[in-house]
Amino acid sequence: MTGRMEAWIILSMAAAAFQTLRFMLQKHLSMGTLSTGGATFARFIYSMPFVVTLALGYLVYSGVNWPRFSGLFWAYALSGGLTQILATWCVVALFAQRNFAVGITFKKTEVIQTALVGLIVLGDRISLPGLAAIIIGLVGVLILSDNRIAGSTRLLNRAAGLGLLSGAFFAVSAVGYRGATLEIASADPFLRASVALAIVTTCQVLGMAAWLAWREKGEITRVIAARRTAVWMGITGMAGSLCWFTAFTLQNAAYVFAVGQIEVIFSLMASVLFFREKIALRELLGIGLLSSSIIGLVMLT
């Protein structure tokens, strides 16, 4: 295993940890303090100052000019930014339908969807052993999310729809971000990631601010009022996104997300320790399969 491979694996796991913390804070803010749109906006507005400062600071530290990027960069970056907003919106709405851990597991269908989108858009290919490991992880995720809702079938309900939709949006977003970072003229993965993230986050803030000002009067003021909690969501969101973006510059987005499925285990811990939600015994099997999938990917790539 090369140092390059080790780097993307560590970054993927770190991104999953930061993302779990961020979703915990978003769930807290969406439970009465802010609307779904407000909680989604808070994630971006409180990340932007840190992201932009980091990117500019790194350019100064490295002694390089603002990098060049192709026109295709904007297509990838803006499509990734929009679908990330929609995906985050779906996940925050999902928290009202299912418990915290199960909400995250439905979202994790993003892994197999990312493999398909990456193949179609960027030509990213998955090896057969890698695909087998991803499928094992997906089975583990489905076992973890197998929790019936009274009065509805296992698949035909609002929660499942939101989860699958968020997975689709996150898949398009991940491939868009990987494509965007690859269009930046630099050999430095961190520079490409930080610059792309700064541009995308700024566009997301401007777009969401305009939407909330039009559709949810007063919500921006409530987001500002919630700054003591929301600022931590911004910091964890920035750290997670920076890890994802850097990992995307080094490896196929589907592999990155597959290792990032360790977030499901982190979210189970959050459910028990912070939200006092009960975890069924069958989830041990799901955790075992998911762990095997991640270990397999680490060994294969």
N, C-alpha and C positions, 0 to 999 in steps of 0.2 A: 504493500500500500504506500503510495507516495505522499509527500507532505501536502501536495495540492489536494489529494483526495481527503486527507485528514482535516484540512482546513474547511472544506465545504460541509463535512459531517458535523464538526464542532459548531460551525455557524448555524446549521439547520436546527440542531438541538437547542442552542442558545435562543434562536428566534422563536422556537416553540415555547420556551419558558417565559420569555418576555410577553409573547402573545397571550398566554394563559393569564398572566397578571393583568394585562390590559383588558381582556374580556371580563375578568372579575370586576374591575373598576367600572366598565361600561354597564354591566348588569346592575351594579349598585346604583349608578346614576340614572338608569332607565326605569328604575322601580320607584317612580313618583317624582324625582327631582327634575328630570328632563324627558322630553318626548323621544321617540325613536330617532327622529331626524336630528334632534339636539345632541343626543348621546353620540351619534355618528359624527356630527360636525365637531364636537369637542375633541374627539380622537385626532382630528387633523389640525385644528386651529392651535392646539397646545403642543403639537409636534413641530409645526413649521418653524418657529424661532430657533429651536435647537438644531433642526436639520439644516437650515440655511446657514447658520453660524458655523456648524461643523464643516460643511462643504467649502465655504469660503476660507475658513481657517486652515483646512487641509491644503487648499491650493496655495495659500501664502507659505505655509510650512514647507511644502514640497518645492516651492520656487518655480511653479509652472503657470502658464497662462490658462485661461478658460479653454477647455478642450473643444475641438471641432466635432460636430456630429451631423449626420446626413438628414435629409428631409424625412426619411422613413422613421427616424427617431421619434418625431412628433406623432406619427400615426400609432406607433407602438405605445409611447408614453401616455398619450391622452386616452386611448382605448383601455389601457391598463388602469389608469387613474379612475375613469368613470366606472368600470366594472368592479373595482375595489370598493368604491362608495356604495354601489348597489349591493355587493356581497355583504359588507359590514352592516348595512341597513337590515338585510334579511336576518343576519345572525342576532342582532339586537332584538328584532321583532320575535325571533324564535325563542328567546329567553322567557317570554311570557307564556309560551305554549308547553315547554318541557323543562326538566331540571337542567342545571348548568352543564353537567358532564354529558348528558344525552344530547343537548343542543349542539355541543361541540362535535360530537361523533357524527351526527347527520352531515355537518359541514365537511367532514373528512372524505366524502365521496369526491372531493376536489382532486384527489390523487390520480385516480384512474381517468377522470375527465381531463386532467392536465396532460396526461400521456397522449391522449387522442388529439387534443388541441395543438400540443407541441409538434406532433407528427405532421399534422395538416398545415400549420402555419410556418414552422421553422424547419421542418424536416428532422426534428430530434427523434432518434430511434431508441427503442428499449430492447435490451437483449432478452432472450427467452427466460433465462434464469432470473433476470431482474423483474420481468413481468410476473413470473410465478411468485416472487417475494412480495410484489405489490398486491397481487390477488389474495395471498394469505393474510396480509395486513388488512385488506378490505373486508375479508370474512370476519376478522377479529373486531373491526369497527362495527360491522352490522350486528354482531352478537352483543356488543356493548350497547347498541342503540335499540335493541329489541325490547321495547317497553310499550305495551298496548295502552291506547287512550280509550277510556270508557266511551262506548257509543260509536266507535269508528274502527275501521280495519287498520291493520298494521301499516299499510302503505298509503291508503287513500285518506289523508287527513292534512290539515293546514300545516302542521309541524313538519311532516315529511316533505311537503311541497317547498316550504321555506328552506329546509335543509338542503335539498337537492338543488334548488335554484342558487343558493349561496355557493354551493360547491362549483356549479357551472360558472358563476361570475368570478370566483376566485381562480378557477382554472384559466379563464381568458386573461385575467389580470396578471397571473404569474408568467404566462407565455409572453404577454405584452411587455412586462418589465424585463424579462430576459432578452427579448428582442431589442428593447431600448438600450440596455447597457452594452449590447454587442455593437450598436451603431455609434458609440462614442469612441473617438480616435485617441485611445490611450492604452498602454499595456498594464497600467496599474488598476487592479480590480477594485480596490477601495475607492480610488478617485472616480472611476466610472459609476460605482454604486452611489456614492454620496452626491455627485452632481445630478444624476438621474432622479434620485429621491428628492432632492431639493426642488427641482423643477416640477416634478409630479405633485408633490405636497402643496406647493404654492398654487398650482392650478386647481387642485381639489378644494382648497380653502376659498378661493375666489368663486368657484362654481357653487359650492354649498352655501356660502354667505348670500349670494344672489337668490338662490332657491328659498332659503329660510326667510329672507326679507320679504319675498313675494308670497309664500304659502303659509308661513307660521310666524305671524307677527308676535314680537316680544320674546321669541325663543333664543335669539342671539344674546339678549340681555340676561336670560336665565343661564345660558352657557357661561357667560362672564361671571355671574354670581356664584357659580359652582366651581370656580377656579381652584379652590384649595384642594379639592379631590381631583378635578379634571387635569390639573397640571401634571400629576403623576401618571395619568393615563397618556398624556402627551409624551412624557419621557419614555415610558415603557413602549409606547407605540413607535417612537423614533428608533429605539434600540432594536426592537423586533424587525422593523422594516429594513433597517440598515443591514442587519444580519441576513435577512432574506435576499435583499438586492445583491449583496456581495457573494452569497452562495450561488445565485443565479448566473453571475459572471463566470463561475468556475465549473458549473455542472448543469446537466439537463434538469429542467424545472420539475419534472415528474419525480426524479430521484430525490431532489431536495425536499419536496413535499412529502414523499414517502418516509424519509427519515424524520421529518417534522411531525409525523403522526404520534411521536412520543408525547405530543401535546395532550393527547387523549388521556394518558396516564397522569399527567400533571393536573388535568382538569378533574379527574376522579379524586385526586388528593385534595383539590380545592373544594370540591363538593362536600367531602366529609369534614375537613378541618375548618372551613370558613362558613359554608352555607348550611351545615348540619343536615345534609341530605343523605339518605340511606342508599347504600350500594348493594345490589343483589349478588349472591354467590356466583351466578353464572358469569358475572363480569370478570372473574378470575381467569376463565377460559379465554375470553376475549383479550385480556391483557397478555396472556401467554402467547396467543397467536400474533398479536401486534408486535410484541417484543421479538419474537422469532423472525418476523418480517424485517424489522429494522436491523437486527443482527445480520440477517442474510444479505441485505443490501450493503451493509458495511463491509462484509467479507467479499462480496462479488465485484464491487466497483473499485 
